[in-house]
Amino acid sequence: DVITTQINLACEYLIDGFVFNTYMDYQRNFYLDKTLDSFLKAKKKDDFYFALNWSYKLPRRSFPQLLNTDNDDAWRKVPLDADYFGDLIEQSCRKFFIDSHYLKIDGCPVLYIYELNSILRYQHFDSVQINEFFQKGNQVAQKFGYKGIFYVWLFSYFDGMHIKDISQIKLSAASGYAFLPNFSKLPLIQNYSELVKERIKEQLLFKKLGIPWFPVVVAGWDSTPRGEQGFRIDDFKSYSWPPYPWFPLVTQTNLDVFKNWLMESVKYLQKHNETPKIVNITSFNEWTEGNAIEPNDKDGFGYLEAIRDVKLQHSTGNILS
């Protein structure tokens, strides 16, 4: 009932589909997939789509996250190799890609991947290794009759350090996830309007990748519900970077700024002739990261109304999801 209500709400406000976070554990079982199962069973319009956003690590098993502890991080890391990735694609072909509502581009199922910065910086993978498991995924998909996989790699920030490596990875497109706060630099408390100005300018940098950039619009960022409570900003004065999830904290979110960001994103697609024309919005119901666009006590239906207004102004029959 809940997912059906969400689908109907999205359709009413001209959102074209959902991207679901998904995970696969060591035993090759999909993890936290009951929402996806409910979506598959729910009644929906023929042109309402969905896609998967695969994460290279599993969700945390316990909350709140404690300060200065690993909090089961070792358990979260899956075996990121070609065999594991091939199994992920095979199971996705059998369970999800076969569905008529699954988003496909040029005969290729769309797979979002979370997220490039961490895999390059912290997992120390290079372009050769990444291309190996991408190639494995394509080979598996081809056995099921697809041309391959349409890989959309997500960024949490633009990483100029790895621009050469990224250009050598065989990606189909790129987009962003939580593409709003500055995770790697101070201040701890950051202003929404100022960050949006930075992100709009930053979009142009992604043209250097030589692949389509799907703009992303983010409603806000406040992940403090995930962390141990009772801390004050003074407790983090010695930190040289914002300690997730307590900081960064984005304040003074603004519906008009959100709407303008969405309009600028559509203009970007029109100007740069990206195909297909997709805008990703973070997020429909991510309440523990403070960026949900679902109706709420503070903004009512404001985010959804902004999306519908922009869609009606700029709709050309392409997907704005």
Secondary structure as UniProt FT lines:
FT   HELIX           2..12
FT   TURN            13..14
FT   STRAND          17..24
FT   TURN            26..27
FT   STRAND          30..31
FT   HELIX           34..41
FT   TURN            46..47
FT   STRAND          49..55
FT   TURN            67..68
FT   TURN            71..72
FT   HELIX           73..76
FT   HELIX           82..92
FT   HELIX           93..97
FT   TURN            100..101
FT   STRAND          104..105
FT   TURN            106..107
FT   STRAND          108..114
FT   HELIX           116..121
FT   HELIX           127..143
FT   TURN            144..145
FT   STRAND          150..155
FT   HELIX           160..162
FT   HELIX           163..167
FT   STRAND          173..176
FT   STRAND          189..191
FT   HELIX           192..202
FT   HELIX           203..209
FT   STRAND          216..218
FT   HELIX           224..226
FT   HELIX           233..236
FT   TURN            237..238
FT   TURN            244..246
FT   STRAND          249..251
FT   HELIX           255..272
FT   STRAND          280..282
FT   HELIX           287..289
FT   TURN            297..299
FT   HELIX           302..314
//
